[in-house]
């Protein structure tokens, strides 16, 4: 894991990993804020999501 991933989103300070009541979280030793662990294991497929393709009208020749 890169050091950039362990930077506080509030101040950019170093984060320390902590465990309390069975929950893992990050703690910034610069601004004294608790930062939740934000991870995405998988992105759900959303029905009707746009693929970026725009339908084009047929051209008569």
N, C-alpha and C positions, 0 to 999 in steps of 0.2 A: 504494500500500500504506500502510495506516495505521501510525502509530508504535506503537500498541498491539500489532500483530502482531509487532513486533521487540523485544518485552520477554522477558527471561529467565524461564522457568517456575520457576526455583529461587529467585531473589531479586528479580525485577522490573526488574533493571538493563537497560541498553541492549545490544543484540546487534550485533556486527560480522560482516559476511558474509566468509567466507574460502574459499579454494580450495586444496586440497592433494592431490597425486597424482590430479588430475582429479576429485576429489570436492568438492562444495560443502557447507559446514557453517556454523553460526553459532558465534561465540565471545563469551562474556560478559566484558566488561572489568571488571566489578565483582567477580564471584565466580570468575573465571578457569576457567569450565567450558565445554567444547565441547558444543554443542547440535545434534543432527542436524536436518536439514531434514525436517519432517514435512508432506507434502502428500498429498492424496487426489485423484487425477485422475478416478477413477470408482468408484462403489460397485457391486460385483458383485451380481447378482440371486441371492438365496439361495432354493433350492427349499424349499417348506414353511414359508416365513416367514409369521408371523401378520399379518393385515391389521388386527387390532383388532376385527373383527366377531365377535360372540358369537352362535351360532345360538340362536334362541328356539323353544320348543315351540309347536306349533299350538294355537290356542284354539278349542274347539268352542262354538258358540252355539245 
